[in-house]
């Protein structure tokens, strides 16, 4: 093997001397060669007048990270032109090209190759917090960095929904399967610079060699290796030989980055909106800023225009969403949604932000959305907040209004609400202060506005406590005082409401012990703990019956509120108390792994004084003890995780609430969720703000009582059917109303370079109006064909699946051994 080295800027005399100096067996290490040097090898050399040379047989040329091999390579030193013929292969970093003949000007990388085939490998940039970016190959990692919370898999399509919210920037790597290497061919390929190529009569796919399930055919295609993006003109996408998509202009990426251009049109069908077809356009404004514009055609409603703008900086972020339906074909009215969100950090611990949502009518979500979390929304917040934080103090200022969609839920507006909390330690003594000033007002759209009190409330709760810790337990005494003051602006009934000032002292004592022992079970070593706890509270009775109820409700009894001093949320009520809460928890911990295999708890509260303080319309407690709480959590070695909760009423000898959930996950891609919930909480229905029995209040209480009684089961899961095929499904059924709340059934197929999903969803939307409650059933059908990084054709059902099936894993993230 003969070798020649040509250094940039040197004459042909050096070339001749290089041929004399180096022969087979005396290779120069590449580490000692300049990156601008050209290294030519071959079985035989021919040199013409020191200006042109030819390498014949196993010929190769190396320059920097670029390698060219062929049967014969001819290089003109003076013109810097290369001509290679016979089995030509080019390796340009992430690009590998092959063809029968190549013409190339090396200094500019300008030339052409006929009947070319190409292959591009994904280029990843790994960024560590505080570190420098480092380029790595796809074989080194199985993750990709995130610039924004979501990315677009090219401008023609993406895995994610462009209407989803950006939450944060993360430098952490997100585990994800890497898309297949892309490849293709062209009748002629033009090199137009170090990273740019133009192809005529080209084909492109991400399927592996020998697999031609789908191809994009284009009259002209441009590829940019630096940005790993491409543009096609007069492009047609074929799947299994059948054309399924045509576009006169199509942009795409093959590195996972976002790119400006039209996203793949999506389509679907719902019973309330009809067949829908959406054409989105994505604008990649900057690495931290993007926008999406869509036209959504619903056959029963008309054409809806959608737009979303997202931005993310080091100190601020936000998202603005607009939807507008000019004229609904069903109602004849224009309909819209506005959603604006912004949050910003300032210097010295200050931050501020706002959130504003508004829709044109109360049925907007139930008729135009296919997501049950959206269709069930009845209150839209409209608020501005400002915050301050340091090591001692936290301040929050809030101005808050609402749009109510159900006609009965009208929370008080807070115009404004100012909250200041502080914590300070003096040795082992902890001091804490919580203060709040709120101006409550009512919305003019509330039909009961004139019957509701409004005004200002000031509350303060200073406390002093000290915790005595020992290895075997702890003891925390605490004293405090609740102060409240009211100044009412509107008092429709002075006999019911008054401008009161009250000081209510409180005393509590919290203590617990720790016991543990080691034992063996089935030849495994475990540790068991036993943790008894006592919590005593004394709060004298102070008449609060004339305090209006602005934002207060009774807290559900659970293992958190069992050890709380006040059983009311909000600032309008402080319960009288002379009571003790008792509880005990035991845990079983695997000593080899540290995993908690079992946890069981039981607790109950005992009252030494009758209840005097309650909410209007809620009966006083008659018993001297609370319901009994029990809880169980098991993390079993057979891949089952079980959680159970039971609330038992000792007076009525009946179950108040019971919940049991189980999850079985034997391996990735296999998950089964089972749950059953039974609630009978009608006696603890919250008060809606007035003693006036208007039709709206009666309807609200009836709806609340119905919602408080729940008896339903939920089954969901993901399971492989055969290699590449997975089933997903969910059934949420109400035994109380004997109707399906939500059902979902679908299949997924992962062929490697393409995926297919088909999902059917049925949801019941409930719209409550004064004096009545109506329900509508919305059926939705989702089809999606995802072509490995190029396009996702159809309506993306992933958001619906992830919400409906806890533990679901995208098939592209399931290891190949479990496919």
N, C-alpha and C positions, 0 to 999 in steps of 0.2 A: 504494500500500500504506500503510495506516494502522497506527500502533504505539501501544500504551499500556503504561506502566510502573507497576506497583503495588508500592510498598515496604511491607514488613511493618510494621504498626503505624501506618500513616498513614491519614488519613481520605479519603473519596471526593472531597473538594475537590481533593486532589493529583492524583487520577485525571483530573478534568476539566481541570486545568491542564496535565497531561501531554499530553492530546489537543490542547490549544491549541498547545503548544510544539513537538510533533513531528509531522511529516507525512511523506509519501512523499519519499524522497531525503535525509532528515535523520536516518538511523539513529544511535542511540547505540552506541558500541562495547561489546560484552558485557564486556570487561575492566574497564569503569568501572561496571558494575552489580553490586550486592551479590548474593551467592549466594542470599539469602533473598528477593530481589525476584522478582516475576512479570512476565514480558514477554509481552504478547498482541499478535498481529498478525492482519491480515485485510483483505479488500477493502472491507469496510463494517463500521461499528460502530453499535450501538444501546445507549444507556445509559438505565437506568430509576432515577430518584430517587437517584443516586449509590450505589446498593446492588447493582445487577445490571447486567451488561453482556453484550452478545452480539456475537461476531465472525462475520461471514457471508462465505463465499467465501474459499478458501485460508486458512482459519483455523489459527492455531497458538498454542500456549502454551509458554513456556520457564521453567523454574525449576531453577537449579543445573545438574545434568547430566541433567535429565529434560526430554524434549520430547514434546508432544502435538499432533498435527495432525488436521484433519478438515474436512468441508465446512462445519460450523457448530459453534461452541463458545460455550456460555453459562456465565458465571461469576458466582456470587453472592458479592460481596465480604464481606458481613456473615457469612454462614454458611460461607464458604470452601469452597463446593461447586461442582463443575464438571460440566457435562453436555455431551457431545460427540456429534454424530450425523453419519452419512455418511462412509464410508471413513476410519474413525478408526485412526490409527497412533500407538503409544506407544513411545518409546525411553527405557528406564530403565537406562542404562549398558550392562550386558551383556545386557539383555533387550529384545527388540523384540516388541510385541504389536499385533494388528490385529483389528478387529471393526466391526460396523455402528453400535454405540452404547456410550457409556461414561458411568458415573456415578462420581465420585471426589471425596472430601474431601481436598484437597491437603495440608493441614497434617499429617494422620495417614496419608495414602495408604490410605484405606479406601473401598472401593466395589465395583463389579461391571462386567463386560463380557460380553454375551451373544454366542454363536456366535463365540468368540474363537479366534484362531490365535496361536501364540507361537513365538519362536525365541530361544535362549540361546547366547551365545558364551562360550568358555572364558576364564576369568580366571586368569592366571598371576602368581605372585609370584616375582620373581627376587631371590635373596639372594646377595650376594658376601661372602667372608670379611671380617669386621670391618666390614661395611657395613650399611646399613639396607635393609629390604625395599622393593621398588619394584614397584608394579602395572603390568603391561604387557599389551598385547593379544596374542591368538594370532597375529596377522599379523606381529608384530615378531620373534619367535623361533621356533625349531623344537626347543625343548627344554623340559624341566620339572625343577624342583628336587626333591631327595629329602630327606625328613625321616629316614626309616629306610632301610635298604638295600633294602627292598621297600615297595610301596604296594598298596592294594586299589582297584581301579577300581570303587568303589561296594560297598555291602554285599550286593548281589545277586550280584556276580561280580567276578573280577579276572583279569588276564593271568597273574599269578604264582601259584605253589603256596604255600598258606598254611603248609605244613610246612617250607619252606626256612629257612635260617639267616640271621639278621640279623648282618652283619659290622661295619658302622660307619655313622656319620652323615656325610654329605657335603654341603657347601654348593656343590659344583660342579654344573654343569648336565649332565644326561645326555641325549645326543642321542636323540630319539624323535619319531616322527611324531605330530602333534597329532590327537586324535579329531575327527571331524566335528562341526560345530555341531548341537546338538540342536534339535528342533522338535516341534510337535504342535498339537492343537486341543482344544476343550472346548465343551460346550453352554452353560456359563456359567462365568466365571472371577471369583472373589472376591479383591479386594485386601485383605489383612489386616495391613498395615503396610508400611514402606518396602521390605522385602526378602521378604515372605512372601505367597504366593498359594495359593489353594485352588481346585481345578478339579473340576467334576462331568462325568461321562461323557467322560473325557479320553482322548486318544491321545498317545503319546510315541515318538519315534524319533530316531536320529542320521543317518539317510539324508538325502541332499540333496533339494531340492525336485523333485517329479516322480518320485521313486524311493520306492516304498512296499514294499520287499522285506520289511521287518519292522516291527512296531508293538507297543507295549505298550498294551493297553486297560485302563482302570481305572474303576470306578464313582466313585471319589474319589481325587484326587491332590493332594499338597501339595508346593510347591516353595519352597526357601529360596535366594534369590539370593546372600546373603552367604556361606553355607557351600557353595553350589553343590551342594546335595543335595536329594533328593526322597523322598517316601514315598507308596506306592500301596496302596489297599485293594481287595480283590477284583480282583486284576490277572491278566490273561491275556496271554501273549506269543504273537504270531502270526508265523509265518515263511512267506512265500509264500502267505498266506491260510490256513495250517493252524495251529491252536492247538498249541503244543508245550510250554507251561509254564503252570501256574496256581499262584497263591499268594494266600491271604487277606490277607497283608501282605507288602509288598516294599519294601525301602529301596534307594536307588541314589544315585550321585553323577554329576555331569557335568563335574567339574573335575579329575578324576584323584586326588582325595584319598580317604583311607580313611574308612569309615563303618560304624558298628555295624549288624549285621543278618545275616540268613541269606545265605550265599553260594550260588551256583547248585549244585544237586546234580550230582555227577559219577558216571559209570558206565563200566564197561569189563568185560573178560573175560580171565581167565588160566586156563591149563590146571590149575594146582595149587590155585588159590583159587576157580575158577568165576566166574560172573557176579557183579560187585560193584557196589554202589550206595552212594554216600557223600553224606551231608547235613552240610555244615559250617556253623557259626555263628561269625561274626567279631565280636569285641568291641574296638572302638577305645577303649581306656581313656584314653589321652593321646597327644599327638604323638610321644612317645618310648616308648610302652608299648602292647602289644596282646596279645590272646589269641585262639586259635582252638579251637573244640570241634567234634568230628565224630563221627558214627555211621556206620560202614562195614559194610555187610551183604555178606558173601561166602556164596554159596549152598552151597559145599562146606565152609565153616568155621564160620559163624555170624556174630554181630554183634560187631564190634570197636569199642571206644570209644577215641577219640584226643583228646589235648589238647596244646596248645602255648602257652607263655607267653614273651613276648619283652620285653626292656626295654633301654634304652639311655640312659645319662647321660653327662655330660662326663667323669667319672672311673671309670665302671664300666659293664659291659654283660653280658648273659647271655641264655640261652635254656634253658627247661625243657620237655622233651617226655615224654609218657606215652602208652603204648598198652596196651590190655588187652582180651583176648579171653576172656570168662568161661568158656566151655566149647567147645573145638574139636570140631566134629561128627565129625571124622576120628579124633582121638585120645582125645577125652573129657576132656582135661586143659585147665586154664586156662593161658593164655600171655600174656606181657607183655614190654614193652620200656620201659626207663627211661633217659633221657638228660638229664643236668644239666650245664650249663656256666656259668661265671661268671669274669670277669676284672675286677680293680679296681686303680686307681692310687692310691697314697698320697703323702704329702709326702716331700721329700728323696730322691727317686729310688727309692722302694720301691713294689713292686706285688706282687699275689698273685692266685691264682685256683685253680679246681678244675674237673675234668672227670670225669664218672662215667657209665658206660654199662653196662647189664646187660640180658640177655634171659633168658627162662624156660628155653629149651632150645636145643640146638645147631642145630636146623633152622629156627629162627624166621625168619631172613632169607631162606633159600632157598625157603621155602614161602609166605611172606606178603609178599615184596617183589617188585617187577617191575623193579628197577634192578640191573644187573649189578655196579655198584660196591658195592652193598649186599649182594647175594647172595654175593659172593666174600669178604666179611669173615670172618675167623677169629679175630681177637684184638680184644677191646674193652678200652680203657684205663680205669683207675680211679685218678686221681692228683690230688695237690695240689701246687702250686708257689708259691714266693715268690722274688722277684727284687729285686736292687739294682743300680743303674747310676749311675756318675758318669764324669768325664772319664778316669779311670785304671782303675777297678775295675768288674768285673761279677761279681755273686754270684747263684747259682741254687741254691735248695733244692727237692728233689723227693722226694715219697713216691709210689710207683707200684706198682700191682698190675694184674692182667689177668684177664679171663675168656676162656678158650680154647674155641673152638667146634669145632675139627677133631679133638680128641682126641690130637694129637701135638705141637702147638706150645705149649710151656710156657716162655716167657721167665722169667728170674729176676725176682723182685720186688726193688724198691729201697726199703729201709726204714731210713734214707733215703738220698738221694744229694745230696751237697753239693759244689758246683763253684765255684771262685774263680779268675778270670782277671784279669790286669792287664797294661797296656802303658804304658811310660814312655819318653820320649825324653830323651836327654842330648846336645844338639846333634844330630849326624847319627847317633848311636848309638841303636839301638832295643833296649830290654830288654822281655822278655815272660815271663810266668809263668802256667802252667796247672796248677792243683792240683784234686784230686778225692778225696773220701772217700765210699765206697759200702758199705752193708751189704746183701749179697745173701742172699735167702731163697727158698725154694721154696713153691709152692702145695700145699696139702694134697690137692687134686684130682689132682695129678700122680702117676701110678702109679709113676714112677721116683724119687720124692722121696727115699727112703731111700738110693738109690745115687748121689745127687748131692752134691757138696761145697757147703757154705754158709759164709759168713763175711764178713769186712771186708777191703776193699782200699783202700789209700791210694796215689795216684800224684801225682807232681809233675814238671813239665817246664819248667825255666827255660832261656831262650835269650838270647843277645846277638848282634846283627847290625848291619851298617852297609852302606848302599847307596851306591855311587859312580856317580852319573849323569853322562852326557855326551850331547851331541846325537846321537852315533853309536852309543850303547849304554849298558849298565849292568853292574855287577859287585857281587854281594852275598855276602860271606862271613858264615857263621853258625856259632856253636858252642852246644852245649847238653848237657843231661844228663837222662836219664830215670831217675827214682827210683820204685820200687814196693815195697810192703810188704803182706804178707798175714797175717791172723789168722783161721784157720778155726774155725768152731764145730762143724761136722759134717764129719768126714773119714772116709768109708766105706772108703777104701783108702790108708793112709799110704804104701804103696810107690809109689803113683801121684801123690799130692798132698802138698804140704808148705807150711808157713808160711814163705815165703821173703822175703828182702829183697835187692834188687838195685839197683845203680847202673850205668847204661849210658850212656857218653858218646856224643856224635854231632858230626860236622863236615860241613858242606855248603858248596858254592860254586856260586852261580847266576849265569850271565852270558849276555848276548845282545847282538846287533848289529842296527842298522837301516840298510838300503840302500833307496833309492827312485830311480825314474826316470820321466820323462814320455814318453808316446808317443801316437800317433794310430792309431785303428782305425775304418775306415768313416767317415772324416771327423769322428770324435768324439775328444775329448781325454781321456786316461786317465792315472792315476798307478799305477805298480806298485811294491809294496814287497817286500823280501826280508828276512826276520827269522830268522836262525839263532839257536839257543839251546843251551847246554850246562849240565848240572846234575850236579855230582859230589857223592856222599854216601859218608861213611865212618862205619860203626858197628861196633864190635868184637863178636865173638860171645860171648854170655853165655848159659849154660845156663838155659833157662826151661821145661824139660819138666815140672817139678813144679808149675808155676803152673796152677791150675784155669782153665778157660775159662768165664768168667761172661757176657761180652758181646762177644766178639771174633770177627771174621770176616775173611776175605781180601777186600781191596778189588778190584773189577774194574779191569782195566787200561784206562785211557782217557787223554785228553790232560790231564786234571787230575791223576790219580794218577801219571802218568809223571814228573812233576816234584815228587813228594812224597817225604819222607824215609822214612816208615814205611808199609809196604804192608798193615798190619793196622789195622782199625778197632777201637775199644775199647781197654782198658788192660792186657790180659793178655799181649800179645806185642809185642816190638820186633824187627824183622828185623835180622839182621846184614847189613852192606852194605859193599862196596868196588866201587862201580859208577858208571857215568856214563850219563846220559840225553841223547840228542841229538835234535834236532828242527829243522825249518825250516818256516816259513809264508810264503806269498806272497799278496798281496791286489791286486785290481784295482779301482780306485776311479774312478767317473765324475766328472771335474773340474767338469762343468757343474752336476750335481745333488748331489754329495757322497755318492751312493749307492754302497755296496760291491757291485759286480757279481759278484765271484768271490773266493773264499778257498779255498786248498788247503794242507793240512798233512800232514806225514809225520814219524814219530818212532819211536825204538827205544831200548831200554836195553841196555847191555853190562855184564856181570858179570865182575869180576876175582877173585872168590872164590866158592866153592861155598856153597849155601844150607845153613845149619845149623838155623835156627829155622823151625818150621812148626806147624800145628795138628794135634792128634791125628787120625789116620785119613787125613791128606792127605800124598801123596807129596812128597818133596823134589824141587826143580828139578834137572834133569840137564843142561840146556843152559847155554851161556855168554852167551846173549842172550835177550831177551824176544821176544814176538810183535811184528810190525811193525804200527804203527797208521797208517792213512791216513784223511783226512777231506776232504770237499769240500762247499762251500756256494755255490750260484749263485743270483743274483737277476737273472733275465733280463728283457730289455725286452719280450719277447712274453708277459708276465704269468705266466711259470713261475718257481717257486721250488723248487730241488732241493737236497736234503741227502743226502749219502752217507757211510757209515762202514764201514771194512773192517779187520778184525783177522786177520792172517795168521801162522800158525805155521810157522816156518822148519824146525823139526825134522821135523814130520810132513808138511810141504809141503801143508798144508790150511788151509782157512778155519775160524777159530774163531768169528767173529761177523761178520755183514755186515748192514747196514741201509741201505735207500735209500727216501727219501720224496720225493714231488713234489706240489706244489699249483699248480693253475691257476686264476687268478681274473681273468678278462678284464674283469669289471664287477660291480657289486653285484648279488647274487642268483645269480651264477654261480660255483660253486666245485667243483673236482674234486680229490680227495685220493687218491693212490696210495702204497702202502708195501709193502715186503717185508722180512721179518726172518728171519734164519737164525742160530741160536745152537747151539753145541756146547760147553757149559761143564761137562759132568759131572765133569771132573777137578778143578774148583775148588769142588765142593759143600761147603757150610759144615758145620762140626761142630755137633752138636746137644747138646753139654754132657756127654757121658759116654762112656767106652769100653765100657760094659756093653751087650752086644748083646741087649737086650730086644726083644720083638715091636714095641713102640711105636717104639723107636729105628730098627729095621730098616725099618719102614713109613715113618717120617719121611725116612730117607735115600733110600728108593726114590722117594718123592714129590718130594723135592728134585732128584734126578737127572732125573726126568721133566720137572720144571719148568725145569731148566737147559737142556734140549734143546728148542729152539723152531724151527719151520719153518712160517711162516704169512704170508699176504698179507692186506692190508686195502684195500678200495676204498670210498670214501664220496663223497657230493656233493650239491649242490643245483643245480637247473637249471630255467629256465623252459620250459614246454611250449608255451604260447600266452598271449596277453594275460591276466594275472591268475592263470594256473595255473603252479604250481611243483611239481617232483618232488624228493623227498629219498630217500636210500637209503644202506645200508651193507652190506658183506659182509666178515666176518672169518672166514677159513677156515684150518684147520690142515692143512698138507700132511703132517705127521708122523702125526697120528691119523686123518686123512681124515674129519674131521667139521667141521661148522659151529660155530664158537664163538659167534658172534652175527650175526644178520642183521636188517635193518630196511628197510622199504619204505613209502613214504607219498606223499601228494599234499596240496598246499595250494592254496586258492583265495582270492584277495583281491578282494572286490567293493567295497572302499572302506569302506562302513558295516557290513560283516560279513565274516567270514573263516571258512573251513572247513578242517579238517585231519583226515586219516584216516591212521593209522600202524599197521603191523603189525610186531611185534618178536618175535624168537625167540632165546632165550638158553639156554646150557647151564650149569647150576649143578653144581659139583663139590663133594662132601662127602667128606672124607678121614677115615676112622676107623682105629684101629690094625689094621694088617694088610690093609687093603682100601681101595678108593676107588670111590665110587659117583657116578654122574652122573644128573641129572634135567633134562629139557627143559621149559622154561616158555614158553608162547606167550602173548603179550599183544596185545590189540587196543585202540587208542585212537581215539575219535571226539571231535571238539570243534567246536562251532559258537560262534563269538565274535561277539556282537552289539554292535558299536561302543560300548564303554564301559559297557554296561548289564549284560550277562550273558555268561558263557562256559559253555555247556551241553555236558556230556560230561567226559571225562578229559583234562587238559592234557598234551599230549605234548612241549611245548617243552623241558623239561629233558632228556628222552630224546634229542630231535633235536640239541640243542646239544652234548651229550656225544658223540654218535655221529658227528656231521658237523662237524669243525673248520672254522671259517670261515663257518658258517651265519649268515645274517642274517634276522631276523624280517621277514616280508613287509611289515609296517607301517612298517619303517624303510628300505625300499628306495625310492629316489627314483622319482617317478611316471614319469619318462622311461624307466626300466628295467623297469617293470611289464609 
